[in-house]
Amino acid sequence: MLLDFLALRAGWFAQGRFLGKVLDEWVDDVQEFIHTKLPHLLLIALIAFVLNRLLRLITARMIYIAEQHAPGPTRVSQVKTLAGVIRTTGLAVIGSIVGLQFLAAVGVNLSPLLASAGVAGVAIGLAAQNIVKDVLNGVLILIEDQFNVGDTVRVAGVAGVVEAMTLRKTSIRDADGTFYVIPNSQITTVANLSVGYSVATVNVSVDFSANPDKVLEMLKKIAMEVRSSEPFRDVFVADPQILGVDQVKGSEIIFPVVFKTLPTRQYAPVREFRRRVRLALEEHHLLPGDPNRIFNTFVDKVTGSKPAAQEAAPEHDPTAIKAPDGNPFSGE
């Protein structure tokens, strides 16, 4: 090879000739590249490789922790989605930086490219700013575990069960079957009804004539029967609370009863409690409360008897104006 190269140098590539000068410049450029730029590029490649491995390790660790400690497969799938987005975004950023460094090393002028990218980025940012907000808010929802698929929530003025979640939107179906698609950027406040426990308060209204102590005893007995019944034994997280007389409105007395159950499981025991209260009121000959019912229970202090009923009003009032005999409109 060396002899061939020397033979070439003796011909068109001889020193002092045009092609010889070009060859000398190429050799000088290669020497400069190997001496100054190649170590820099190797260092960038090494850093990119380390960052790539670190990014893969972090995302794999996220998935492993989710599989070990997540409450269900839904949460695991969400973490896998988030890990995939983080890994893809990170690789894109690392690849872009390494590519720009290699282009700069080989002498490509990056000023026009960066200027064009900046203008395109501003245009895309203005046109897709809502999508960017949706994605960022979706990432925060997944990271903070605000709600999951299957949870009952109230978001953006809509209440229902979460059927699907992505980084851009959340799909909810309400109680009457209506399906809603909500962009994640519109979710500012989340009311998750499926976390911890649920509390339901039943206001039992009984007539004023009933003995409050007996009513409290009856309500406590009914509530504990519902608590210990077979269908609802595992639903309650605490015994029902009978708070006593809460309000007196006209001839009714209101007794609030508080049920503390598993999330979104309070409706069935509340309905059963109301059914049993209705039957118990009839069994104990108690009237339900009615704020418009009025009756007289005052007793005369002297005679010890109730006041006599007022005299009935006469059928015809002589002072009243006599009604016309004919029809004033027709004259008949």
VEXTI-921349 format. One record per residue (C-alpha): residue number from 0; residue in one letter; x, y, z. Coordinates in steps of 0.1 Angstrom, whole numbers, plus 2048, in hexadecimal, padded with zeros to 3 digits. Example, Ala and Ser with C-alpha at 12.3 -4.5 7.8 and 13.67 -1.06 7.14 Angstrom:
% residues 2
<nr 0 | rest A | xx 87B | yy 7D3 | zz 84E>;
<nr 1 | rest S | xx 889 | yy 7F5 | zz 847>;
END
This chain:
% residues 332
<nr 0 | rest M | xx 800 | yy 800 | zz 800>;
<nr 1 | rest L | xx 81C | yy 818 | zz 809>;
<nr 2 | rest L | xx 82D | yy 811 | zz 7E7>;
<nr 3 | rest D | xx 80C | yy 817 | zz 7D5>;
<nr 4 | rest F | xx 808 | yy 837 | zz 7E8>;
<nr 5 | rest L | xx 82B | yy 842 | zz 7DF>;
<nr 6 | rest A | xx 825 | yy 839 | zz 7BB>;
<nr 7 | rest L | xx 806 | yy 84F | zz 7BB>;
<nr 8 | rest R | xx 819 | yy 86B | zz 7CA>;
<nr 9 | rest A | xx 831 | yy 868 | zz 7AD>;
<nr 10 | rest G | xx 816 | yy 86D | zz 794>;
<nr 11 | rest W | xx 7F8 | yy 885 | zz 795>;
<nr 12 | rest F | xx 7FB | yy 886 | zz 7BB>;
<nr 13 | rest A | xx 81F | yy 892 | zz 7BB>;
<nr 14 | rest Q | xx 828 | yy 8AE | zz 7D3>;
<nr 15 | rest G | xx 822 | yy 8D0 | zz 7C4>;
<nr 16 | rest R | xx 808 | yy 8C4 | zz 7AB>;
<nr 17 | rest F | xx 7E3 | yy 8CC | zz 7B0>;
<nr 18 | rest L | xx 7D7 | yy 8AA | zz 7BB>;
<nr 19 | rest G | xx 7F6 | yy 8A7 | zz 7D1>;
<nr 20 | rest K | xx 7EC | yy 8C7 | zz 7E3>;
<nr 21 | rest V | xx 7C9 | yy 8BA | zz 7E7>;
<nr 22 | rest L | xx 7D6 | yy 899 | zz 7F6>;
<nr 23 | rest D | xx 7EC | yy 8AC | zz 80E>;
<nr 24 | rest E | xx 7CF | yy 8C1 | zz 81A>;
<nr 25 | rest W | xx 7BA | yy 8A2 | zz 81F>;
<nr 26 | rest V | xx 7D5 | yy 892 | zz 834>;
<nr 27 | rest D | xx 7D8 | yy 8B1 | zz 849>;
<nr 28 | rest D | xx 7B2 | yy 8B2 | zz 84E>;
<nr 29 | rest V | xx 7B1 | yy 88D | zz 859>;
<nr 30 | rest Q | xx 7CE | yy 893 | zz 871>;
<nr 31 | rest E | xx 7BD | yy 8B1 | zz 880>;
<nr 32 | rest F | xx 79C | yy 89E | zz 883>;
<nr 33 | rest I | xx 7AC | yy 880 | zz 894>;
<nr 34 | rest H | xx 7C1 | yy 897 | zz 8AA>;
<nr 35 | rest T | xx 7A6 | yy 8B0 | zz 8B6>;
<nr 36 | rest K | xx 782 | yy 8A6 | zz 8AD>;
<nr 37 | rest L | xx 782 | yy 880 | zz 8AE>;
<nr 38 | rest P | xx 789 | yy 87E | zz 8D4>;
<nr 39 | rest H | xx 76C | yy 897 | zz 8D9>;
<nr 40 | rest L | xx 755 | yy 882 | zz 8C4>;
<nr 41 | rest L | xx 75F | yy 862 | zz 8D6>;
<nr 42 | rest L | xx 758 | yy 873 | zz 8F7>;
<nr 43 | rest I | xx 736 | yy 87F | zz 8EB>;
<nr 44 | rest A | xx 72E | yy 85C | zz 8DF>;
<nr 45 | rest L | xx 739 | yy 84D | zz 901>;
<nr 46 | rest I | xx 723 | yy 866 | zz 914>;
<nr 47 | rest A | xx 705 | yy 85E | zz 8FD>;
<nr 48 | rest F | xx 70A | yy 839 | zz 903>;
<nr 49 | rest V | xx 70B | yy 83D | zz 928>;
<nr 50 | rest L | xx 6EC | yy 854 | zz 928>;
<nr 51 | rest N | xx 6DA | yy 83B | zz 912>;
<nr 52 | rest R | xx 6E2 | yy 81E | zz 92A>;
<nr 53 | rest L | xx 6D8 | yy 834 | zz 948>;
<nr 54 | rest L | xx 6B7 | yy 83D | zz 938>;
<nr 55 | rest R | xx 6AF | yy 819 | zz 931>;
<nr 56 | rest L | xx 6B8 | yy 80F | zz 954>;
<nr 57 | rest I | xx 6A2 | yy 82A | zz 964>;
<nr 58 | rest T | xx 684 | yy 821 | zz 94F>;
<nr 59 | rest A | xx 689 | yy 7FC | zz 955>;
<nr 60 | rest R | xx 68B | yy 803 | zz 97A>;
<nr 61 | rest M | xx 66A | yy 816 | zz 978>;
<nr 62 | rest I | xx 658 | yy 7F9 | zz 968>;
<nr 63 | rest Y | xx 667 | yy 7E1 | zz 981>;
<nr 64 | rest I | xx 65C | yy 7F5 | zz 99F>;
<nr 65 | rest A | xx 639 | yy 7F9 | zz 990>;
<nr 66 | rest E | xx 636 | yy 7D3 | zz 98A>;
<nr 67 | rest Q | xx 640 | yy 7CD | zz 9AE>;
<nr 68 | rest H | xx 62C | yy 7E7 | zz 9C0>;
<nr 69 | rest A | xx 610 | yy 7F3 | zz 9A9>;
<nr 70 | rest P | xx 5EC | yy 7EC | zz 9B5>;
<nr 71 | rest G | xx 5E2 | yy 7DD | zz 994>;
<nr 72 | rest P | xx 5EB | yy 7D7 | zz 96F>;
<nr 73 | rest T | xx 5DC | yy 7F9 | zz 965>;
<nr 74 | rest R | xx 5F6 | yy 80C | zz 978>;
<nr 75 | rest V | xx 612 | yy 7F5 | zz 96A>;
<nr 76 | rest S | xx 606 | yy 7FD | zz 946>;
<nr 77 | rest Q | xx 606 | yy 822 | zz 94E>;
<nr 78 | rest V | xx 62A | yy 821 | zz 95C>;
<nr 79 | rest K | xx 635 | yy 80D | zz 93D>;
<nr 80 | rest T | xx 626 | yy 828 | zz 927>;
<nr 81 | rest L | xx 637 | yy 844 | zz 93A>;
<nr 82 | rest A | xx 658 | yy 831 | zz 93A>;
<nr 83 | rest G | xx 655 | yy 82C | zz 914>;
<nr 84 | rest V | xx 64F | yy 851 | zz 90F>;
<nr 85 | rest I | xx 66C | yy 85B | zz 925>;
<nr 86 | rest R | xx 684 | yy 843 | zz 914>;
<nr 87 | rest T | xx 679 | yy 84E | zz 8F1>;
<nr 88 | rest T | xx 67B | yy 873 | zz 8F9>;
<nr 89 | rest G | xx 69D | yy 86E | zz 90A>;
<nr 90 | rest L | xx 6AC | yy 85B | zz 8ED>;
<nr 91 | rest A | xx 69F | yy 875 | zz 8D5>;
<nr 92 | rest V | xx 6B0 | yy 891 | zz 8E9>;
<nr 93 | rest I | xx 6D1 | yy 87E | zz 8EC>;
<nr 94 | rest G | xx 6D1 | yy 875 | zz 8C7>;
<nr 95 | rest S | xx 6CA | yy 899 | zz 8BD>;
<nr 96 | rest I | xx 6E7 | yy 8A6 | zz 8D2>;
<nr 97 | rest V | xx 6FF | yy 88C | zz 8C5>;
<nr 98 | rest G | xx 6F5 | yy 892 | zz 8A1>;
<nr 99 | rest L | xx 6FA | yy 8B7 | zz 8A4>;
<nr 100 | rest Q | xx 71D | yy 8B1 | zz 8B3>;
<nr 101 | rest F | xx 727 | yy 89A | zz 897>;
<nr 102 | rest L | xx 71B | yy 8B3 | zz 87D>;
<nr 103 | rest A | xx 72E | yy 8CF | zz 88D>;
<nr 104 | rest A | xx 74D | yy 8B9 | zz 88F>;
<nr 105 | rest V | xx 74D | yy 8B1 | zz 869>;
<nr 106 | rest G | xx 74A | yy 8D6 | zz 861>;
<nr 107 | rest V | xx 725 | yy 8DA | zz 85A>;
<nr 108 | rest N | xx 718 | yy 8FD | zz 861>;
<nr 109 | rest L | xx 6FC | yy 8F9 | zz 87B>;
<nr 110 | rest S | xx 6F1 | yy 91D | zz 87C>;
<nr 111 | rest P | xx 6D6 | yy 91A | zz 860>;
<nr 112 | rest L | xx 6CB | yy 8F8 | zz 86D>;
<nr 113 | rest L | xx 6C7 | yy 906 | zz 891>;
<nr 114 | rest A | xx 6B5 | yy 925 | zz 884>;
<nr 115 | rest S | xx 69D | yy 911 | zz 86F>;
<nr 116 | rest A | xx 697 | yy 8F9 | zz 88C>;
<nr 117 | rest G | xx 690 | yy 916 | zz 8A3>;
<nr 118 | rest V | xx 676 | yy 925 | zz 88C>;
<nr 119 | rest A | xx 666 | yy 904 | zz 886>;
<nr 120 | rest G | xx 665 | yy 8FD | zz 8AC>;
<nr 121 | rest V | xx 654 | yy 91F | zz 8B3>;
<nr 122 | rest A | xx 63A | yy 918 | zz 897>;
<nr 123 | rest I | xx 633 | yy 8F5 | zz 8A4>;
<nr 124 | rest G | xx 632 | yy 901 | zz 8C8>;
<nr 125 | rest L | xx 618 | yy 91B | zz 8C0>;
<nr 126 | rest A | xx 603 | yy 903 | zz 8AB>;
<nr 127 | rest A | xx 605 | yy 8E6 | zz 8C3>;
<nr 128 | rest Q | xx 607 | yy 8F6 | zz 8E5>;
<nr 129 | rest N | xx 5E7 | yy 8E6 | zz 8F1>;
<nr 130 | rest I | xx 5F5 | yy 8C4 | zz 8E7>;
<nr 131 | rest V | xx 615 | yy 8CB | zz 8FB>;
<nr 132 | rest K | xx 600 | yy 8D6 | zz 919>;
<nr 133 | rest D | xx 5EB | yy 8B6 | zz 916>;
<nr 134 | rest V | xx 60A | yy 8A0 | zz 915>;
<nr 135 | rest L | xx 61C | yy 8B1 | zz 932>;
<nr 136 | rest N | xx 5FD | yy 8B0 | zz 947>;
<nr 137 | rest G | xx 5F8 | yy 88B | zz 93E>;
<nr 138 | rest V | xx 61C | yy 884 | zz 949>;
<nr 139 | rest L | xx 615 | yy 895 | zz 96B>;
<nr 140 | rest I | xx 5F5 | yy 881 | zz 96F>;
<nr 141 | rest L | xx 607 | yy 860 | zz 96A>;
<nr 142 | rest I | xx 625 | yy 86A | zz 980>;
<nr 143 | rest E | xx 60F | yy 876 | zz 99D>;
<nr 144 | rest D | xx 5F6 | yy 859 | zz 999>;
<nr 145 | rest Q | xx 5D9 | yy 871 | zz 99B>;
<nr 146 | rest F | xx 5C1 | yy 857 | zz 98D>;
<nr 147 | rest N | xx 5C1 | yy 836 | zz 97A>;
<nr 148 | rest V | xx 5AB | yy 824 | zz 962>;
<nr 149 | rest G | xx 58C | yy 817 | zz 974>;
<nr 150 | rest D | xx 58B | yy 833 | zz 98E>;
<nr 151 | rest T | xx 56C | yy 849 | zz 993>;
<nr 152 | rest V | xx 577 | yy 86D | zz 990>;
<nr 153 | rest R | xx 569 | yy 890 | zz 98B>;
<nr 154 | rest V | xx 57F | yy 8A4 | zz 972>;
<nr 155 | rest A | xx 578 | yy 8C2 | zz 95C>;
<nr 156 | rest G | xx 554 | yy 8C3 | zz 967>;
<nr 157 | rest V | xx 54E | yy 89E | zz 95E>;
<nr 158 | rest A | xx 549 | yy 881 | zz 976>;
<nr 159 | rest G | xx 54C | yy 85D | zz 96D>;
<nr 160 | rest V | xx 563 | yy 83F | zz 969>;
<nr 161 | rest V | xx 584 | yy 842 | zz 958>;
<nr 162 | rest E | xx 585 | yy 82A | zz 93B>;
<nr 163 | rest A | xx 5A5 | yy 833 | zz 929>;
<nr 164 | rest M | xx 5C4 | yy 84A | zz 92F>;
<nr 165 | rest T | xx 5DF | yy 856 | zz 918>;
<nr 166 | rest L | xx 5F8 | yy 872 | zz 91A>;
<nr 167 | rest R | xx 5E1 | yy 889 | zz 907>;
<nr 168 | rest K | xx 5BE | yy 881 | zz 912>;
<nr 169 | rest T | xx 5A8 | yy 86F | zz 92C>;
<nr 170 | rest S | xx 588 | yy 85C | zz 923>;
<nr 171 | rest I | xx 56C | yy 85C | zz 93C>;
<nr 172 | rest R | xx 549 | yy 84C | zz 93B>;
<nr 173 | rest D | xx 52F | yy 85A | zz 953>;
<nr 174 | rest A | xx 511 | yy 84A | zz 964>;
<nr 175 | rest D | xx 4F9 | yy 84C | zz 947>;
<nr 176 | rest G | xx 513 | yy 83D | zz 92E>;
<nr 177 | rest T | xx 51F | yy 85D | zz 91E>;
<nr 178 | rest F | xx 543 | yy 85B | zz 912>;
<nr 179 | rest Y | xx 559 | yy 879 | zz 917>;
<nr 180 | rest V | xx 57C | yy 880 | zz 909>;
<nr 181 | rest I | xx 58E | yy 89B | zz 91E>;
<nr 182 | rest P | xx 5B0 | yy 8AA | zz 914>;
<nr 183 | rest N | xx 5C8 | yy 8A7 | zz 931>;
<nr 184 | rest S | xx 5D0 | yy 8CC | zz 930>;
<nr 185 | rest Q | xx 5AC | yy 8D3 | zz 93B>;
<nr 186 | rest I | xx 5B0 | yy 8BE | zz 95A>;
<nr 187 | rest T | xx 5B9 | yy 8D6 | zz 976>;
<nr 188 | rest T | xx 5A7 | yy 8C7 | zz 994>;
<nr 189 | rest V | xx 5A2 | yy 8A2 | zz 999>;
<nr 190 | rest A | xx 588 | yy 894 | zz 9B1>;
<nr 191 | rest N | xx 590 | yy 86F | zz 9B4>;
<nr 192 | rest L | xx 573 | yy 85C | zz 9C4>;
<nr 193 | rest S | xx 585 | yy 83A | zz 9C3>;
<nr 194 | rest V | xx 5A1 | yy 843 | zz 9DC>;
<nr 195 | rest G | xx 5A0 | yy 838 | zz A01>;
<nr 196 | rest Y | xx 57B | yy 837 | zz A0B>;
<nr 197 | rest S | xx 559 | yy 846 | zz A04>;
<nr 198 | rest V | xx 542 | yy 857 | zz A1D>;
<nr 199 | rest A | xx 51C | yy 859 | zz A1A>;
<nr 200 | rest T | xx 504 | yy 86B | zz A31>;
<nr 201 | rest V | xx 4E0 | yy 861 | zz A33>;
<nr 202 | rest N | xx 4C8 | yy 87A | zz A43>;
<nr 203 | rest V | xx 4AB | yy 867 | zz A53>;
<nr 204 | rest S | xx 48D | yy 87E | zz A59>;
<nr 205 | rest V | xx 474 | yy 874 | zz A75>;
<nr 206 | rest D | xx 455 | yy 885 | zz A83>;
<nr 207 | rest F | xx 459 | yy 89D | zz AA0>;
<nr 208 | rest S | xx 442 | yy 887 | zz AB6>;
<nr 209 | rest A | xx 45C | yy 86A | zz AB6>;
<nr 210 | rest N | xx 473 | yy 864 | zz AD3>;
<nr 211 | rest P | xx 496 | yy 86D | zz AC8>;
<nr 212 | rest D | xx 4A7 | yy 854 | zz ADE>;
<nr 213 | rest K | xx 492 | yy 837 | zz AD0>;
<nr 214 | rest V | xx 498 | yy 844 | zz AAD>;
<nr 215 | rest L | xx 4BE | yy 844 | zz AB3>;
<nr 216 | rest E | xx 4BD | yy 821 | zz AC0>;
<nr 217 | rest M | xx 4A8 | yy 815 | zz AA3>;
<nr 218 | rest L | xx 4C0 | yy 826 | zz A89>;
<nr 219 | rest K | xx 4DF | yy 817 | zz A9A>;
<nr 220 | rest K | xx 4D0 | yy 7F5 | zz A99>;
<nr 221 | rest I | xx 4C7 | yy 7F7 | zz A75>;
<nr 222 | rest A | xx 4E9 | yy 805 | zz A6B>;
<nr 223 | rest M | xx 4FC | yy 7EA | zz A7D>;
<nr 224 | rest E | xx 4E5 | yy 7CF | zz A6D>;
<nr 225 | rest V | xx 4EE | yy 7DD | zz A4B>;
<nr 226 | rest R | xx 513 | yy 7DE | zz A55>;
<nr 227 | rest S | xx 514 | yy 7BA | zz A5F>;
<nr 228 | rest S | xx 4FE | yy 7AC | zz A43>;
<nr 229 | rest E | xx 50E | yy 794 | zz A2B>;
<nr 230 | rest P | xx 50D | yy 7AA | zz A0B>;
<nr 231 | rest F | xx 51D | yy 7C8 | zz A1D>;
<nr 232 | rest R | xx 534 | yy 7B8 | zz A37>;
<nr 233 | rest D | xx 553 | yy 7BF | zz A22>;
<nr 234 | rest V | xx 548 | yy 7E1 | zz A15>;
<nr 235 | rest F | xx 54A | yy 7F5 | zz A35>;
<nr 236 | rest V | xx 56B | yy 803 | zz A42>;
<nr 237 | rest A | xx 55C | yy 80F | zz A63>;
<nr 238 | rest D | xx 53C | yy 80C | zz A76>;
<nr 239 | rest P | xx 520 | yy 824 | zz A6D>;
<nr 240 | rest Q | xx 51D | yy 843 | zz A82>;
<nr 241 | rest I | xx 4FB | yy 850 | zz A8E>;
<nr 242 | rest L | xx 502 | yy 875 | zz A97>;
<nr 243 | rest G | xx 4E2 | yy 87C | zz AAA>;
<nr 244 | rest V | xx 4C8 | yy 898 | zz AA4>;
<nr 245 | rest D | xx 4D7 | yy 8AF | zz A8A>;
<nr 246 | rest Q | xx 4BA | yy 8C6 | zz A81>;
<nr 247 | rest V | xx 496 | yy 8CD | zz A8B>;
<nr 248 | rest K | xx 481 | yy 8DB | zz A6E>;
<nr 249 | rest G | xx 45C | yy 8E1 | zz A76>;
<nr 250 | rest S | xx 44F | yy 8BF | zz A81>;
<nr 251 | rest E | xx 46C | yy 8AB | zz A74>;
<nr 252 | rest I | xx 48C | yy 8A0 | zz A85>;
<nr 253 | rest I | xx 4AB | yy 897 | zz A70>;
<nr 254 | rest F | xx 4C3 | yy 87B | zz A7B>;
<nr 255 | rest P | xx 4E2 | yy 879 | zz A65>;
<nr 256 | rest V | xx 4F2 | yy 856 | zz A61>;
<nr 257 | rest V | xx 516 | yy 854 | zz A53>;
<nr 258 | rest F | xx 523 | yy 836 | zz A3F>;
<nr 259 | rest K | xx 548 | yy 832 | zz A38>;
<nr 260 | rest T | xx 54E | yy 818 | zz A1D>;
<nr 261 | rest L | xx 567 | yy 80D | zz A03>;
<nr 262 | rest P | xx 56A | yy 826 | zz 9E6>;
<nr 263 | rest T | xx 54A | yy 829 | zz 9D1>;
<nr 264 | rest R | xx 53A | yy 80C | zz 9E4>;
<nr 265 | rest Q | xx 523 | yy 821 | zz 9FA>;
<nr 266 | rest Y | xx 504 | yy 821 | zz 9E4>;
<nr 267 | rest A | xx 4F7 | yy 7FE | zz 9EA>;
<nr 268 | rest P | xx 4F9 | yy 7FE | zz A11>;
<nr 269 | rest V | xx 4E9 | yy 821 | zz A11>;
<nr 270 | rest R | xx 4CB | yy 814 | zz 9FD>;
<nr 271 | rest E | xx 4C7 | yy 7F5 | zz A13>;
<nr 272 | rest F | xx 4C9 | yy 80C | zz A32>;
<nr 273 | rest R | xx 4AD | yy 822 | zz A25>;
<nr 274 | rest R | xx 497 | yy 804 | zz A1D>;
<nr 275 | rest R | xx 49B | yy 7F6 | zz A40>;
<nr 276 | rest V | xx 494 | yy 819 | zz A4F>;
<nr 277 | rest R | xx 473 | yy 81A | zz A3C>;
<nr 278 | rest L | xx 468 | yy 7F9 | zz A49>;
<nr 279 | rest A | xx 473 | yy 801 | zz A6D>;
<nr 280 | rest L | xx 45F | yy 822 | zz A6D>;
<nr 281 | rest E | xx 440 | yy 80E | zz A64>;
<nr 282 | rest E | xx 448 | yy 7F3 | zz A7D>;
<nr 283 | rest H | xx 44C | yy 80D | zz A9A>;
<nr 284 | rest H | xx 42E | yy 822 | zz A8F>;
<nr 285 | rest L | xx 444 | yy 840 | zz A88>;
<nr 286 | rest L | xx 43C | yy 85B | zz A6F>;
<nr 287 | rest P | xx 457 | yy 868 | zz A57>;
<nr 288 | rest G | xx 460 | yy 88C | zz A5B>;
<nr 289 | rest D | xx 44C | yy 8A7 | zz A49>;
<nr 290 | rest P | xx 456 | yy 8CC | zz A4D>;
<nr 291 | rest N | xx 434 | yy 8D7 | zz A42>;
<nr 292 | rest R | xx 420 | yy 8C2 | zz A5B>;
<nr 293 | rest I | xx 410 | yy 8D7 | zz A77>;
<nr 294 | rest F | xx 3FE | yy 8CA | zz A95>;
<nr 295 | rest N | xx 3F4 | yy 8D8 | zz AB7>;
<nr 296 | rest T | xx 402 | yy 8C8 | zz AD7>;
<nr 297 | rest F | xx 3FD | yy 8E5 | zz AF0>;
<nr 298 | rest V | xx 3E9 | yy 8DF | zz B10>;
<nr 299 | rest D | xx 3D7 | yy 8F9 | zz B25>;
<nr 300 | rest K | xx 3EA | yy 8FE | zz B45>;
<nr 301 | rest V | xx 3CA | yy 904 | zz B5A>;
<nr 302 | rest T | xx 3B2 | yy 8EA | zz B4E>;
<nr 303 | rest G | xx 3CC | yy 8D1 | zz B42>;
<nr 304 | rest S | xx 3B9 | yy 8CC | zz B21>;
<nr 305 | rest K | xx 3C0 | yy 8D4 | zz AFD>;
<nr 306 | rest P | xx 3B0 | yy 8F4 | zz AF0>;
<nr 307 | rest A | xx 38F | yy 8EF | zz ADE>;
<nr 308 | rest A | xx 38F | yy 8EF | zz AB9>;
<nr 309 | rest Q | xx 387 | yy 910 | zz AA9>;
<nr 310 | rest E | xx 364 | yy 916 | zz A9E>;
<nr 311 | rest A | xx 35F | yy 90D | zz A7A>;
<nr 312 | rest A | xx 35C | yy 92B | zz A62>;
<nr 313 | rest P | xx 339 | yy 931 | zz A55>;
<nr 314 | rest E | xx 331 | yy 924 | zz A33>;
<nr 315 | rest H | xx 326 | yy 947 | zz A27>;
<nr 316 | rest D | xx 335 | yy 968 | zz A31>;
<nr 317 | rest P | xx 31A | yy 983 | zz A31>;
<nr 318 | rest T | xx 334 | yy 99E | zz A2C>;
<nr 319 | rest A | xx 341 | yy 98F | zz A0C>;
<nr 320 | rest I | xx 336 | yy 99E | zz 9EB>;
<nr 321 | rest K | xx 31C | yy 989 | zz 9DA>;
<nr 322 | rest A | xx 329 | yy 976 | zz 9BC>;
<nr 323 | rest P | xx 319 | yy 980 | zz 99B>;
<nr 324 | rest D | xx 2FD | yy 969 | zz 98F>;
<nr 325 | rest G | xx 306 | yy 96B | zz 96A>;
<nr 326 | rest N | xx 325 | yy 969 | zz 956>;
<nr 327 | rest P | xx 334 | yy 98C | zz 953>;
<nr 328 | rest F | xx 345 | yy 982 | zz 932>;
<nr 329 | rest S | xx 328 | yy 974 | zz 920>;
<nr 330 | rest G | xx 30C | yy 987 | zz 932>;
<nr 331 | rest E | xx 2F8 | yy 967 | zz 938>;
END
